[in-house]
Amino acid sequence: MAKLDFPGAKIAGLPADNAAAHVARRAAEQLEDKVLFMRDLCHCVDLLSKDASTLPTVQEVLKIAKKIFDFCRIDRINCIRKESIYDGSLEETNSIMNYSDTRLNNVHDHINSALRMLPFIQQLRRFEKYATYYDGRSAADKNKFDTIINDCNGECEEKMRTLLQLTGIFKRVHLFCSSQETPSSAFPPVARAMYNEIMNVIRDEKFDRILGENASTEVKNMLLVRFNFDGKKVQG
């Protein structure tokens, strides 16, 4: 193993992912000063959010966001939105964006983007241009459009806003930990703060009321067992 020389520098910790864990641990053991071997928190958050994105609670809300995304990217629907903004009959909104749904920080952006489209979809039937477009569609298309518009109600908005409270934690932590200025010494308290924030969100009675009876248990069983504050390796 090569010896690295950093004159005057103090090494407080060696963050690593799975691939480098063995080498980093051996390096930490051979240094004269006591060095904390730790998993790279940014990488851990990434893996954690990957697992969490598969939860049924998350997938149910993602299906809503994807329907909104697919509907709003129909050329004529998007043109109606832009034309309505231009003539002043609709407040300006950004185009809906597509994001990878395999990470909770990306899920946050996708759902947030869909949420911004709700006012437009809820007002769509009052636009004459939409009525003309709708009249020319097939019965199957009309039924599909009606279902999407009817589903974009207060309950839909409440579900997306509630899940954003959870996904927002991952978004903020990921941004903080991936910053070049974030020291490794900040990782342990950030992990504790992340744990506390997740608990605060899922303890709120409205989390289960809005997202489903077992939503908080589902999140707790999946995520919280992955935090270890006793120094022991997490099983699984």
MIBAMAR-52709 format. One record per residue (C-alpha): z, y, x; residue in one letter. Coordinates in nm, 3 decimals, decimal comma. Each point is the difference from the previous one (the first is absolute). Layout:
REC        w        v        u  residu
REC        Z        Y        X       a
...
# end
This chain:
REC        w        v        u  residu
REC    0,000    0,000    0,000       m
REC   -0,097    0,337    0,141       a
REC    0,277    0,250    0,060       k
REC   -0,075    0,340   -0,149       l
REC    0,143    0,303    0,176       d
REC    0,068    0,314   -0,200       f
REC    0,203    0,234    0,226       p
REC    0,274    0,175   -0,193       g
REC   -0,097   -0,164   -0,327       a
REC    0,237   -0,194   -0,225       k
REC   -0,134   -0,284   -0,213       i
REC    0,202   -0,026   -0,321       a
REC   -0,207   -0,256   -0,185       g
REC   -0,310   -0,215    0,008       l
REC   -0,176   -0,016   -0,337       p
REC   -0,245   -0,288   -0,043       a
REC   -0,192   -0,200   -0,258       d
REC   -0,010   -0,380   -0,031       n
REC   -0,258   -0,048    0,273       a
REC    0,199    0,195    0,261       a
REC    0,351   -0,095   -0,116       a
REC    0,063   -0,268    0,266       h
REC   -0,118    0,215    0,292       v
REC    0,191    0,305   -0,126       a
REC    0,321   -0,199   -0,037       r
REC   -0,027   -0,137    0,355       r
REC   -0,073    0,349    0,134       a
REC    0,307    0,139   -0,178       a
REC    0,220   -0,274    0,149       e
REC   -0,115    0,074    0,357       q
REC    0,061    0,375   -0,010       l
REC    0,323    0,116    0,166       e
REC    0,108    0,217   -0,291       d
REC    0,067   -0,148   -0,340       k
REC   -0,318    0,042   -0,202       v
REC   -0,040   -0,056   -0,371       l
REC   -0,282   -0,242   -0,080       f
REC   -0,139    0,089   -0,338       m
REC   -0,293   -0,064   -0,225       r
REC   -0,235    0,296   -0,031       d
REC    0,103    0,154   -0,332       l
REC   -0,346    0,135   -0,080       c
REC   -0,140   -0,353    0,036       h
REC    0,289   -0,143   -0,205       c
REC   -0,057    0,251   -0,280       v
REC   -0,367   -0,093    0,003       d
REC    0,077   -0,371   -0,038       l
REC    0,269    0,070   -0,259       l
REC   -0,235    0,209   -0,211       s
REC   -0,269   -0,268    0,030       k
REC    0,234   -0,256   -0,158       d
REC    0,125    0,244   -0,263       a
REC   -0,353    0,089   -0,111       s
REC   -0,038   -0,357   -0,132       t
REC    0,297    0,028   -0,238       l
REC   -0,097   -0,045   -0,369       p
REC    0,177    0,329   -0,080       t
REC   -0,225    0,184    0,247       v
REC   -0,313   -0,191   -0,098       q
REC    0,041    0,085   -0,370       e
REC    0,001    0,374    0,072       v
REC   -0,281   -0,041    0,254       l
REC   -0,219   -0,154   -0,271       k
REC    0,045    0,317   -0,205       i
REC   -0,089    0,219    0,299       a
REC   -0,308   -0,211    0,076       k
REC   -0,125    0,028   -0,358       k
REC    0,034    0,378    0,022       i
REC   -0,178   -0,003    0,337       f
REC   -0,291   -0,210   -0,128       d
REC   -0,032    0,213   -0,314       f
REC    0,008    0,335    0,181       c
REC   -0,260   -0,102    0,255       r
REC   -0,262   -0,066   -0,269       i
REC   -0,261    0,263    0,085       d
REC   -0,021    0,160   -0,345       r
REC    0,379    0,006   -0,045       i
REC    0,044    0,165    0,340       n
REC   -0,275    0,252   -0,084       c
REC    0,172    0,086   -0,329       i
REC    0,320    0,066    0,193       r
REC   -0,177    0,227    0,249       k
REC   -0,199    0,184   -0,271       e
REC    0,316    0,054   -0,207       s
REC    0,178    0,146    0,302       i
REC   -0,298    0,226    0,070       y
REC   -0,019    0,137   -0,356       d
REC    0,377    0,052   -0,015       g
REC    0,079   -0,256   -0,271       s
REC    0,199   -0,217    0,245       l
REC    0,242    0,087    0,277       e
REC   -0,124   -0,092    0,346       e
REC    0,089   -0,350    0,121       t
REC   -0,095   -0,185    0,315       n
REC   -0,232   -0,300   -0,019       s
REC    0,189   -0,328   -0,024       i
REC    0,028   -0,173    0,336       m
REC   -0,011   -0,369    0,084       n
REC    0,252   -0,144    0,245       y
REC    0,087   -0,339    0,141       s
REC    0,251   -0,162   -0,233       d
REC    0,149   -0,229    0,265       t
REC    0,267    0,247    0,115       r
REC    0,251    0,189   -0,211       l
REC   -0,063    0,329    0,177       n
REC   -0,369   -0,036   -0,100       n
REC    0,096   -0,117   -0,349       v
REC    0,194    0,327   -0,028       h
REC   -0,312    0,206    0,070       d
REC   -0,215   -0,206   -0,237       h
REC    0,242    0,022   -0,294       i
REC    0,065    0,369    0,066       n
REC   -0,375    0,061   -0,006       s
REC   -0,036   -0,188   -0,331       a
REC    0,292    0,193   -0,146       l
REC   -0,180    0,329    0,065       r
REC   -0,292   -0,125   -0,213       m
REC    0,211   -0,065   -0,311       l
REC   -0,026    0,352   -0,149       p
REC   -0,379   -0,016    0,028       f
REC   -0,023   -0,345   -0,164       i
REC    0,245    0,098   -0,275       q
REC   -0,219    0,302   -0,089       q
REC   -0,334   -0,177    0,040       l
REC   -0,068   -0,057   -0,371       r
REC    0,004    0,372   -0,075       r
REC   -0,295    0,067    0,233       f
REC   -0,334    0,014   -0,180       e
REC   -0,175   -0,132    0,311       k
REC    0,215   -0,312   -0,011       y
REC   -0,069   -0,050   -0,372       a
REC   -0,375    0,012    0,069       t
REC    0,033   -0,245    0,291       y
REC    0,228   -0,229   -0,206       y
REC   -0,242   -0,013   -0,295       d
REC   -0,272   -0,137    0,229       g
REC    0,211   -0,285    0,135       r
REC   -0,001   -0,362   -0,114       s
REC    0,275   -0,137   -0,223       a
REC    0,151   -0,180    0,299       a
REC    0,009    0,321    0,208       d
REC    0,151    0,195   -0,289       k
REC    0,274   -0,257   -0,039       n
REC    0,067    0,009    0,375       k
REC    0,016    0,380    0,005       f
REC    0,226    0,012   -0,308       d
REC    0,241   -0,250    0,157       t
REC    0,027    0,196    0,324       i
REC    0,055    0,334   -0,175       i
REC    0,255   -0,149   -0,240       n
REC    0,186   -0,164    0,290       d
REC    0,029    0,333    0,186       c
REC    0,301    0,103   -0,206       n
REC    0,356    0,110    0,070       g
REC    0,114   -0,355    0,075       e
REC   -0,274   -0,039    0,261       c
REC    0,101    0,329    0,164       e
REC    0,367   -0,098   -0,001       e
REC   -0,074   -0,331    0,173       k
REC   -0,203    0,164    0,274       m
REC    0,259    0,274    0,060       r
REC    0,282   -0,255    0,017       t
REC   -0,179   -0,220    0,251       l
REC   -0,086    0,308    0,210       l
REC    0,373    0,044    0,061       q
REC   -0,001   -0,335    0,182       l
REC   -0,335    0,031    0,178       t
REC    0,087    0,354    0,109       g
REC    0,284   -0,137    0,215       i
REC   -0,248   -0,208    0,199       f
REC   -0,241    0,292    0,024       k
REC    0,263    0,233    0,145       r
REC    0,150   -0,255    0,240       v
REC   -0,341   -0,110    0,125       h
REC   -0,104    0,360    0,070       l
REC    0,327    0,071    0,179       f
REC    0,000   -0,316    0,214       c
REC   -0,364    0,031    0,101       s
REC    0,053    0,353    0,130       s
REC   -0,030    0,038    0,377       q
REC    0,315    0,215    0,002       e
REC    0,220   -0,262   -0,172       t
REC    0,238   -0,159    0,256       p
REC    0,084   -0,369   -0,018       s
REC    0,366    0,096   -0,028       s
REC   -0,077    0,131   -0,350       a
REC   -0,113   -0,340   -0,129       f
REC    0,340   -0,159   -0,084       p
REC    0,121    0,290   -0,219       p
REC   -0,346    0,025   -0,160       v
REC    0,014   -0,370   -0,090       a
REC    0,342    0,052   -0,159       r
REC   -0,120    0,309   -0,187       a
REC   -0,306   -0,192   -0,124       m
REC    0,222   -0,282   -0,126       y
REC    0,226    0,248   -0,180       n
REC   -0,293    0,182   -0,161       e
REC   -0,155   -0,325   -0,128       i
REC    0,337   -0,101   -0,147       m
REC    0,039    0,339   -0,169       n
REC   -0,343   -0,031   -0,162       v
REC    0,039   -0,355   -0,132       i
REC    0,359    0,057   -0,117       r
REC   -0,118    0,267   -0,241       d
REC   -0,002   -0,154   -0,349       e
REC   -0,340    0,150   -0,076       k
REC   -0,161   -0,210    0,278       f
REC    0,043   -0,321   -0,203       d
REC   -0,045    0,176   -0,334       r
REC   -0,339    0,139    0,098       i
REC   -0,139   -0,263    0,239       l
REC    0,145   -0,313   -0,158       g
REC    0,328   -0,181   -0,047       e
REC    0,004   -0,170    0,341       n
REC   -0,181    0,266    0,204       a
REC    0,306    0,102    0,204       s
REC    0,096   -0,363    0,070       t
REC   -0,356   -0,074    0,108       e
REC    0,003    0,288    0,249       v
REC    0,350   -0,082    0,122       k
REC   -0,079   -0,368    0,060       n
REC   -0,320    0,084    0,188       m
REC    0,099    0,303    0,206       l
REC    0,370    0,035    0,058       l
REC    0,051   -0,342    0,161       v
REC   -0,233    0,123    0,277       r
REC    0,250    0,260    0,116       f
REC    0,255   -0,131    0,247       n
REC    0,278    0,229    0,115       f
REC    0,208   -0,273    0,162       d
REC   -0,236   -0,060    0,295       g
REC   -0,087   -0,353   -0,120       k
REC   -0,358   -0,110   -0,038       k
REC   -0,129    0,016   -0,356       v
REC   -0,095   -0,339   -0,133       q
REC   -0,351   -0,063   -0,131       g
# end
